[in-house]
């Protein structure tokens, strides 16, 4: 049994397909299979299996010139009136900026074709060569060609000017290592995209995982309890015994032929879990407001408080007004 400390990492920018693969392989803990040319095949596998949620970790951002924003809004409004959920984001400060993750753009164009039989005039369909990046991303005989947008120039988040533009269109991906209780809570934030280590697909009885489970250490939180030193030692002993017993039972089920998705039923709440969360800055503000508050779970605050400090250093205009007890 491995006992690990919880941790986090703000993921550095990578090329689109590589970033999607990095986030998606968290689910299977198959990072060892990443190669210089593996991302295209991995994304194809996601599309074939319908796991398009992983595409939400990467976004396209456009600066819309002229009056084309009116056409975009017209199509969005018509689709929403018909009951479609259009997950595109837009701002109208000094200019019109629209963004959405890869899945959101695909869903939008698919909805246009399904409902109207044609794409908006600011986009066009063109055949593309096999195995190109965009063919890989969209997994169709035809691609929704973003280069075909009239008067639309792709921008990066570094070109965003106002605080409002940054709040809406700037996404950040963070990898957390916590226990299952932590991940159960953090996925409750609706306007975010999670990819989580799956106990269905991860067989901890295999050599890849060292034939042992990993758990997140809670001893420091037990030490913070207002009980006697003797009781603290007893509590730590009970926790260790419970983790070791759970590991024994899990391995016994695996040895008897139970698949990981069945054996996982005996895994404890303290089981280590990795999760990548991608959200725009507005949602991160909301996450910090709720998860840094004194009433938040100690294991949640253990990760979110230092993460907030890092965000405040990198983007003070967005996060400096936040404190450990909420908003100033």
C-alpha positions in Angstrom: 0.0 0.0 0.0 1.3 3.4 -0.9 0.4 6.4 1.2 0.6 9.7 -0.8 0.3 13.4 -0.1 -2.3 15.3 -2.0 -1.0 17.7 -4.7 -1.9 19.8 -7.7 -0.3 21.0 -10.9 -1.4 23.8 -13.3 -0.9 22.2 -16.7 1.4 24.2 -19.0 0.0 24.8 -22.5 0.6 22.1 -25.1 -0.5 21.7 -28.8 -4.2 21.0 -29.0 -4.2 17.2 -29.6 -1.3 16.6 -27.2 -3.2 18.4 -24.4 -6.4 16.5 -25.1 -4.4 13.2 -24.9 -2.7 14.3 -21.7 -6.0 15.0 -20.0 -7.8 12.0 -21.4 -5.2 9.4 -20.4 -5.7 10.4 -16.8 -8.9 8.3 -17.0 -7.0 5.2 -17.9 -3.6 6.1 -16.2 -2.0 5.2 -19.5 0.4 8.1 -19.7 3.1 5.6 -20.4 1.7 5.1 -23.9 2.1 8.7 -24.9 4.6 9.0 -27.9 5.4 11.7 -30.3 2.6 10.6 -32.7 0.1 9.0 -30.3 -2.3 11.9 -29.8 -4.1 11.5 -33.1 -4.9 7.9 -32.6 -5.9 8.5 -29.0 -8.4 11.2 -30.0 -9.8 9.0 -32.8 -10.4 6.3 -30.1 -12.2 8.8 -27.9 -14.5 9.8 -30.8 -15.2 6.2 -31.8 -16.1 5.3 -28.2 -18.2 8.5 -27.8 -16.0 9.9 -25.1 -16.3 13.4 -26.4 -16.2 15.0 -23.0 -12.4 14.8 -23.1 -12.5 17.3 -26.1 -13.8 19.9 -23.7 -10.3 20.4 -22.4 -9.3 22.5 -25.4 -11.0 25.5 -26.8 -11.1 27.7 -29.9 -11.4 31.5 -29.4 -12.4 33.9 -32.2 -12.4 37.6 -32.7 -15.4 38.4 -34.9 -15.1 41.3 -37.2 -17.8 43.4 -38.9 -21.4 42.4 -38.3 -20.9 38.6 -38.4 -21.6 38.4 -34.7 -25.2 39.1 -35.5 -25.4 36.0 -37.7 -23.8 33.9 -35.0 -26.2 35.1 -32.3 -29.1 34.6 -34.7 -28.2 30.9 -35.1 -27.5 30.4 -31.4 -30.9 31.9 -30.5 -32.8 29.8 -33.1 -31.2 26.6 -31.8 -31.9 27.5 -28.1 -35.5 28.2 -29.0 -35.7 24.7 -30.3 -34.3 23.3 -27.1 -30.6 22.9 -28.0 -28.0 23.6 -25.3 -25.4 25.7 -27.0 -22.3 25.9 -24.8 -20.6 28.7 -26.7 -19.4 31.8 -24.7 -19.3 35.3 -26.0 -18.5 38.8 -24.9 -19.3 42.2 -26.4 -16.9 44.8 -24.9 -15.0 46.8 -27.5 -15.2 43.8 -29.8 -17.2 40.6 -30.1 -15.3 37.5 -28.9 -16.8 34.0 -29.1 -15.2 30.8 -27.7 -16.1 27.3 -27.0 -14.3 24.0 -26.4 -13.9 21.6 -29.3 -16.9 19.6 -28.3 -19.1 22.7 -28.0 -18.2 23.8 -31.6 -18.8 20.3 -33.0 -22.2 20.1 -31.2 -23.1 23.6 -32.5 -22.4 22.8 -36.1 -24.0 19.4 -35.8 -27.1 21.0 -34.5 -27.2 23.5 -37.4 -27.0 20.7 -39.9 -29.6 18.6 -38.0 -32.1 21.5 -37.6 -31.6 23.6 -40.7 -29.7 21.3 -43.1 -26.9 23.8 -43.6 -24.2 25.6 -41.8 -24.2 29.3 -40.9 -22.8 31.5 -43.7 -19.7 32.3 -41.6 -18.6 28.7 -41.8 -18.1 26.2 -44.6 -17.5 22.5 -45.0 -14.5 21.3 -47.0 -13.1 17.9 -47.5 -9.7 17.4 -45.9 -6.9 15.0 -46.4 -6.7 11.8 -44.2 -4.9 11.9 -40.9 -4.6 15.7 -40.7 -5.0 17.3 -37.3 -8.5 18.6 -38.0 -9.7 15.4 -39.5 -8.5 13.6 -36.4 -10.2 16.1 -34.1 -13.6 15.9 -35.8 -13.5 12.3 -36.9 -15.7 12.9 -40.0 -15.2 12.7 -43.8 -15.7 16.4 -43.7 -14.5 18.9 -41.2 -16.0 22.1 -40.0 -13.3 24.3 -41.3 -12.5 27.1 -38.9 -10.2 28.7 -41.4 -13.3 29.1 -43.6 -14.8 31.6 -41.1 -15.3 35.0 -42.9 -13.7 37.8 -40.9 -12.9 35.5 -38.0 -9.3 35.4 -36.8 -8.3 32.9 -34.1 -6.7 34.5 -31.1 -5.1 33.1 -28.1 -6.0 33.8 -24.5 -2.9 36.1 -24.3 -4.7 38.5 -26.7 -7.6 39.0 -24.3 -7.8 42.6 -23.1 -10.5 43.3 -20.6 -11.1 41.5 -17.3 -14.5 40.4 -18.6 -12.9 38.8 -21.7 -10.4 36.9 -19.6 -13.1 35.8 -17.1 -15.2 34.3 -19.9 -12.7 33.0 -22.5 -9.5 32.2 -20.6 -9.4 28.5 -19.6 -7.0 26.8 -17.2 -6.5 23.1 -16.7 -5.3 21.8 -13.3 -4.4 18.3 -12.4 -5.2 17.3 -8.8 -4.2 14.3 -6.8 -6.6 13.8 -3.9 -8.8 11.1 -2.5 -12.2 10.0 -3.9 -14.0 12.3 -1.5 -12.2 15.3 -3.0 -13.0 14.3 -6.5 -16.7 13.6 -5.6 -17.0 17.2 -4.4 -15.0 19.0 -7.1 -17.0 17.5 -10.0 -20.1 19.2 -8.6 -19.0 22.4 -10.2 -21.1 22.2 -13.3 -19.5 24.6 -15.8 -16.2 22.8 -15.8 -14.7 19.8 -17.6 -13.3 16.9 -15.5 -11.3 13.8 -16.6 -10.9 11.5 -13.7 -8.8 8.4 -13.0 -11.3 5.5 -13.4 -11.4 2.6 -11.0 -13.4 0.8 -13.8 -10.3 0.7 -16.1 -7.5 0.9 -13.6 -6.7 -2.6 -12.2 -4.6 -2.0 -9.1 -3.9 -5.7 -8.9 -1.8 -5.5 -12.1 2.0 -5.1 -12.1 1.6 -1.6 -13.7 0.3 -0.4 -10.4 2.7 -2.4 -8.3 0.0 -4.8 -7.2 -1.1 -2.3 -4.5 -3.5 0.5 -4.0 -2.6 4.1 -3.2 -4.3 6.1 -0.6 -4.1 9.8 0.4 -2.6 10.5 3.8 -5.0 12.0 6.3 -2.7 11.9 9.3 -2.0 15.6 9.3 -5.8 16.3 9.5 -6.1 13.8 12.4 -3.2 15.7 14.2 -5.3 18.9 13.9 -8.2 17.4 15.8 -8.8 18.6 19.4 -8.4 15.3 21.1 -5.7 13.8 23.2 -2.4 12.6 21.8 -3.3 9.0 22.7 -6.6 9.3 20.8 -4.8 10.8 17.8 -2.5 7.8 17.7 -5.4 5.4 18.0 -7.3 7.2 15.2 -4.2 7.0 12.9 -3.9 3.3 13.7 -7.5 2.6 12.9 -7.2 4.4 9.6 -4.1 2.4 8.6 -5.7 -0.9 9.6 -8.8 0.0 7.5 -6.7 0.9 4.5 -4.7 -2.3 4.7 -7.8 -4.5 5.1 -9.5 -2.8 2.1 -6.4 -3.5 0.0 -6.3 -7.2 1.0 -10.0 -7.6 0.1 -9.6 -5.8 -3.2 -6.6 -8.0 -4.2 -8.5 -11.1 -3.1 -11.4 -10.2 -5.4 -9.0 -9.6 -8.3 -7.3 -13.0 -7.7 -10.7 -14.7 -7.7 -11.4 -13.3 -11.2 -13.4 -10.2 -10.4 -12.8 -7.3 -12.9 -11.6 -4.0 -11.6 -15.1 -2.4 -12.0 -16.5 -5.0 -9.6 -13.5 -5.2 -7.2 -13.6 -1.4 -6.8 -16.6 -1.7 -4.6 -14.4 -2.4 -1.6 -12.0 0.4 -2.2 -12.0 3.1 0.6 -12.9 6.8 0.3 -9.2 7.5 0.8 -8.2 5.8 -2.5 -5.9 8.1 -4.4 -7.6 9.6 -7.5 -6.2 11.9 -10.2 -8.4 14.4 -11.9 -7.9 17.2 -14.4 -10.3 20.1 -14.2 -10.6 22.6 -17.0 -12.7 25.7 -16.5 -12.8 29.4 -17.5 -11.6 32.0 -15.0 -15.1 32.9 -13.9 -15.8 29.3 -12.8 -12.4 29.2 -11.1 -13.4 32.3 -9.1 -16.6 30.5 -8.0 -14.7 27.3 -7.2 -12.2 29.2 -5.0 -15.1 31.2 -3.3 -16.7 28.0 -2.2 -13.7 25.7 -1.7 -11.4 28.0 0.2 -14.0 29.1 2.7 -13.5 28.0 6.4 -16.5 25.7 6.1 -15.0 23.7 3.2 -13.6 20.2 3.8 -10.0 20.3 5.2 -8.7 18.2 2.4 -10.3 20.5 -0.1 -8.7 23.6 1.5 -5.4 21.8 1.6 -5.3 21.9 -2.2 -7.4 25.0 -3.1 -5.7 27.5 -0.8 -2.2 27.2 -2.3 -3.7 27.0 -5.8 -5.6 30.2 -5.2 -2.3 31.9 -4.2 -0.7 30.7 -7.5 -3.7 32.1 -9.5 -3.4 35.4 -7.6 0.2 35.7 -8.6 -0.4 34.9 -12.2 -3.7 36.8 -12.7 -4.0 39.4 -9.9 -6.6 41.4 -11.8 -9.0 38.5 -11.7 -8.2 36.7 -8.4 -6.7 39.2 -6.0 -10.0 40.2 -4.5 -10.5 36.6 -3.2 -9.6 35.7 0.3 -9.7 32.4 2.3 -13.1 33.4 3.6 -14.7 34.5 0.3 -14.7 37.8 -1.7 -13.3 41.0 -0.2 
